[in-house]
Amino acid sequence: MPDLQSLHIFQSLNRSPNARLHACAELGDGVSAALWSNHHDAQDYQGPSHHTLSCYIGGGTGTFRRDQPGIKGGPDKLCVLPAEHQSAWVINGDIRLAHVYFSPEQFALGCVTLLDREPRALALQEATFLEDPSQARRFHQLIALNWHEPAERLLTSSLAHEMLSHTLLNQVGARDGLRLKGGLAAYQRRRLVEYIEQHLQDPISLGLLAGVCALSEYHFARMFRQSFGLPPHQYLLARRLARARSLLRGGALPLGEVALMCGFSSASHFNQRFRQATGATPGDYRQAFV
């Protein structure tokens, strides 16, 4: 995920004299969050490069979209704003809202690992003022935490991933009229996912993965990126870190052993990559779930 300041919706609110930023954090793994208040304002969003999940924490009964003036917001109402969408909003009165931003790459990763679908064939469906108590509860849990306290910030990351998974399962549909060209076939994607999950602890080269699909390294790398939305090495790192988080949450294995089980050559390399992705060390992460 790019720096928060480069995110269109974050930028738009941050420039407004009526909006106030109370907290923000980059949570790692292509996910960021922000907590805002606003009053008597207007906002236009034109084709952001990122996806946004929004929850009205308080107020919002005078907020509406310009193209839907008869439908108003309110506490615990949720909005799903896909990348590249366009929307214009009027905020009458006071509102307090939380945002979770996530990258197209993270969306693509979820499509493959959670839905077993070709990411290019799927689209995040726009929604305004949804009622979803379980998702709203996650937002309230999120804002109750201190995002800059290392142990709690790791919990915010876990909550954000739960929100993303919930959204993928409930707000994703097929793209209309799309004819896909290039990319890996469905059986190749499934074979790759299975191979990678079974060999996360092993050294995996581009040639090995290309061989699974009976392709040259050049064509495989290009087709993988078309299908998964990110290059093979980024996907592999994301899966290794996901395995590491699971092992750290669910057991007391030595950190060096966790590193080796997840394909990292040393505890120091594991520590470096884990800190880059989550903002804290593996030991801090484990402690957060004790």
GUBA-15727 format. One line per 5 residues: number of its first residue (from 1); their letters; for each residue x, y, z of C-alpha. Coordinates in Angstrom, 3 decimals. Each point is the difference from the previous one (the first is absolute). Layout:
NUM = A = X,Y,Z; ...
//
This chain:
1 = MPDLQ = 0.000,0.000,0.000; 1.375,3.438,-0.862; 0.489,2.598,2.715; -3.303,1.116,1.552; 0.532,3.524,-1.288
6 = SLHIF = -0.149,-1.337,-3.563; -3.421,-1.654,0.416; -2.695,1.986,-1.799; -2.769,-0.252,2.599; 2.391,0.647,2.872
11 = QSLNR = 1.412,3.013,-1.847; -3.437,1.391,-0.786; -1.130,-0.064,3.618; 3.350,1.249,1.270; -0.240,3.097,-2.221
16 = SPNAR = -3.453,0.934,1.275; -0.074,2.745,2.670; -3.061,-1.676,1.516; 1.432,-3.493,0.386; 2.239,-1.013,2.878
21 = LHACA = 2.347,-2.989,0.044; 0.070,-1.667,3.430; 2.216,-2.999,-0.760; 1.589,-1.795,-2.925; 2.389,-2.891,-0.529
26 = ELGDG = 1.426,-2.217,-2.701; -0.723,-3.485,1.275; 2.162,-1.929,-2.458; -0.995,-2.521,-2.671; -1.492,2.732,-2.197
31 = VSAAL = -2.499,1.168,2.646; -0.313,3.404,1.724; -2.555,1.587,2.330; -1.153,3.477,1.039; -2.497,1.490,2.443
36 = WSNHH = -1.711,3.265,-0.989; -2.592,2.508,1.112; -1.672,2.452,-2.365; -2.855,2.526,-0.117; -1.812,2.108,-2.624
41 = DAQDY = 2.207,-1.111,-2.854; -0.099,-1.356,-3.556; 2.324,-2.637,-1.430; 0.515,-1.291,-3.540; 1.960,-3.176,-0.661
46 = QGPSH = 1.181,-0.485,-3.574; 1.582,-3.324,-0.859; 2.167,-0.791,3.048; 2.706,-2.598,-0.566; -0.893,-1.832,3.220
51 = HTLSC = -3.053,-1.646,1.571; -1.650,1.514,3.095; -2.237,-1.476,2.693; -1.813,2.599,2.092; -2.047,-0.197,3.197
56 = YIGGG = -1.956,2.850,1.586; 0.976,-0.113,3.651; -2.300,2.845,1.043; -2.351,2.485,-1.654; -0.397,-0.010,-3.757
61 = TGTFR = -3.794,0.296,-0.074; 0.365,3.084,-2.205; 2.509,-1.598,-2.367; -1.016,-1.138,-3.481; 1.304,-0.550,-3.520
66 = RDQPG = -0.920,2.668,-2.513; -1.495,-2.625,-2.307; -2.005,-1.555,2.879; -1.247,2.985,2.044; -2.850,-1.936,1.589
71 = IKGGP = 2.253,-2.600,1.635; 1.795,1.160,3.158; 2.772,-1.436,2.095; 0.094,-0.678,3.724; 1.985,-1.749,2.748
76 = DKLCV = 1.417,-3.403,-1.002; -0.887,0.497,-3.675; 2.679,-1.357,-2.333; 1.216,1.065,-3.442; 2.142,-1.922,-2.486
81 = LPAEH = 1.877,2.251,-2.436; 1.912,-1.971,-2.651; 3.058,1.277,-1.798; -0.846,2.059,-3.100; -3.535,0.793,1.229
86 = QSAWV = -1.494,3.504,-0.055; -2.177,1.451,2.747; -1.009,3.393,1.379; -1.079,0.489,3.624; -1.755,2.680,2.038
91 = INGDI = 0.628,0.057,3.756; -2.601,1.938,1.985; 0.557,0.093,3.744; 2.744,-1.970,1.746; 1.411,-3.371,-0.873
96 = RLAHV = 2.704,-2.273,1.369; 1.236,-2.752,-2.296; 2.713,-2.620,-0.303; 1.673,-1.028,-3.244; 1.951,-3.097,-0.968
101 = YFSPE = 1.917,0.349,-3.268; 1.414,-2.950,-1.911; 1.909,-0.375,-3.224; -1.076,-1.716,-3.241; 2.869,-2.427,0.570
106 = QFALG = -1.459,-1.055,3.343; -3.404,-0.398,-1.670; 1.565,-2.237,-2.656; 1.767,-2.094,2.634; -3.301,-0.518,1.832
111 = CVTLL = -1.792,-1.000,-3.203; 2.551,-2.740,-0.602; 0.536,-1.282,3.544; -3.495,0.435,1.441; -2.281,-0.339,-3.035
116 = DREPR = 2.194,-2.060,-2.353; -1.008,2.307,-2.837; 1.755,1.965,-2.726; 0.303,3.549,1.454; -0.515,1.666,-3.364
121 = ALALQ = -3.394,-1.709,-0.289; -1.237,1.460,3.292; -0.929,3.479,1.165; -0.615,1.517,3.407; -3.638,1.090,-0.015
126 = EATFL = -0.725,3.549,1.079; -2.423,0.351,2.923; -1.443,2.946,1.904; -1.326,-0.128,3.568; 0.067,-3.758,0.458
131 = EDPSQ = -1.189,-1.529,3.252; 2.430,-2.712,1.093; 0.241,-0.312,3.811; 2.996,-2.355,0.011; 2.050,2.298,-2.231
136 = ARRFH = -1.034,3.081,1.982; 1.092,-1.787,3.185; 3.451,-0.558,-1.503; 0.277,3.704,-0.756; -0.859,0.864,3.609
141 = QLIAL = 2.594,-2.480,1.236; 2.533,1.527,-2.386; -0.405,3.586,1.178; 0.139,-1.041,3.659; 3.631,-1.052,-0.461
146 = NWHEP = 3.131,2.132,0.036; 1.308,-0.474,-3.528; 3.493,1.188,0.891; 0.504,-2.288,2.984; 1.888,-2.930,-1.592
151 = AERLL = -2.006,-2.775,1.671; -3.380,1.621,-0.647; 0.913,1.075,-3.492; 0.477,-3.642,-0.899; -3.530,-0.678,1.197
156 = TSSLA = -1.258,2.812,-2.225; 1.705,-1.720,-2.927; -1.796,-3.251,0.811; -3.349,1.792,0.236; 0.642,1.771,-3.293
161 = HEMLS = 0.693,-3.351,-1.668; -3.252,-1.385,1.427; -1.818,2.997,-1.510; 1.634,-0.594,-3.363; -0.874,-3.706,0.009
166 = HTLLN = -3.599,0.784,0.973; -0.211,2.535,-2.831; 1.406,-2.428,-2.545; -2.539,-2.636,1.016; -2.969,2.371,-0.086
171 = QVGAR = 0.733,2.902,-2.361; 1.780,-1.549,-2.962; -1.704,-0.889,-3.269; 0.846,-0.856,-3.583; 1.034,2.808,-2.324
176 = DGLRL = -2.606,0.585,-2.692; 0.927,-0.590,-3.637; 3.638,-0.764,0.711; 1.958,-2.116,-2.463; 3.288,-1.023,1.540
181 = KGGLA = 3.143,-0.292,-2.073; 3.212,-1.501,1.266; 0.649,-1.050,3.551; 0.061,-3.469,1.508; -2.775,-2.528,-0.417
186 = AYQRR = -2.119,-0.883,3.047; 1.644,-3.416,0.392; 3.452,1.647,-0.117; -0.955,2.491,2.722; -1.329,-2.771,2.224
191 = RLVEY = 3.085,-2.129,-0.596; 2.272,2.935,0.835; -1.868,0.911,3.185; 0.116,-3.622,1.181; 3.689,-0.337,-0.864
196 = IEQHL = 0.979,3.211,1.761; -2.011,-0.816,3.148; 1.628,-3.452,0.167; 3.538,1.347,-0.515; 0.103,3.275,1.943
201 = QDPIS = 2.912,-1.330,2.055; 2.053,-0.855,-3.107; 2.142,2.179,-2.274; -2.305,0.837,-2.929; 1.423,1.431,-3.199
206 = LGLLA = -1.776,1.598,-2.919; 1.055,-2.997,-2.098; -1.655,-2.438,2.422; -3.314,1.886,-0.118; 0.173,0.345,-3.766
211 = GVCAL = 0.589,-3.751,-0.227; -3.193,-0.682,1.967; -1.848,1.705,-2.861; 2.270,-1.346,-2.763; 0.918,3.548,-1.077
216 = SEYHF = 3.233,1.897,-0.553; 1.043,2.322,2.817; -0.669,3.054,-2.170; -3.524,-0.964,-1.013; -0.824,-1.319,3.456
221 = ARMFR = 1.011,3.227,1.781; -2.112,2.091,-2.390; -3.033,-2.302,0.174; 0.255,-0.338,3.784; -0.141,3.767,0.417
226 = QSFGL = -2.969,0.223,-2.358; -1.925,-2.586,2.016; 1.064,0.761,3.574; 0.465,3.761,-0.272; 3.517,-0.083,1.471
231 = PPHQY = 3.339,-1.615,-0.880; 0.814,-3.543,1.185; 2.532,1.067,2.648; -2.495,2.363,1.664; -2.695,-2.687,0.064
236 = LLARR = 2.418,-2.527,1.471; 1.118,2.433,2.708; -3.632,0.796,0.875; -0.816,-3.696,0.419; 3.104,-0.627,2.117
241 = LARAR = -0.889,2.898,2.289; -3.590,-1.233,0.264; 1.296,-3.430,1.057; 2.315,1.664,2.509; -2.850,2.006,1.548
246 = SLLRG = -2.040,-3.177,0.371; 2.859,-1.874,1.681; 0.766,2.911,2.324; -3.636,0.331,1.064; -0.528,-3.681,0.592
251 = GALPL = 3.119,-1.360,1.693; 3.264,0.442,1.847; 2.520,-1.197,-2.591; 3.408,1.729,0.200; 0.154,2.956,-2.375
256 = GEVAL = 2.897,-1.545,-1.890; -2.090,-3.110,-0.652; -2.947,2.114,-1.180; 2.363,1.799,-2.364; 1.212,-3.258,-1.543
261 = MCGFS = -3.529,-1.434,-0.268; -1.026,3.083,-1.976; 2.928,-0.060,-2.412; 2.186,2.715,1.504; 3.712,-0.731,-0.045
266 = SASHF = 0.624,1.370,3.496; -1.736,1.486,3.024; 1.483,3.419,-0.844; -1.364,-0.096,-3.561; -3.391,-1.088,1.347
271 = NQRFR = 0.067,2.774,2.592; 0.818,2.614,-2.651; -2.737,-1.077,-2.430; -2.589,-0.410,2.751; 0.728,3.452,1.434
276 = QATGA = -0.259,1.573,-3.480; -3.429,-1.577,-0.533; -1.567,0.474,3.445; 1.942,2.760,1.743; 1.151,-2.261,2.850
281 = TPGDY = 2.226,-2.999,0.668; -1.240,-3.609,-0.020; 0.482,-0.070,3.768; -2.202,3.061,0.462; -2.638,-1.567,-2.226
286 = RQAFV = -0.065,-3.203,2.034; -0.202,1.965,3.251; -3.060,1.869,-1.282; -1.972,-3.265,-0.016; 1.081,-1.265,3.404
//
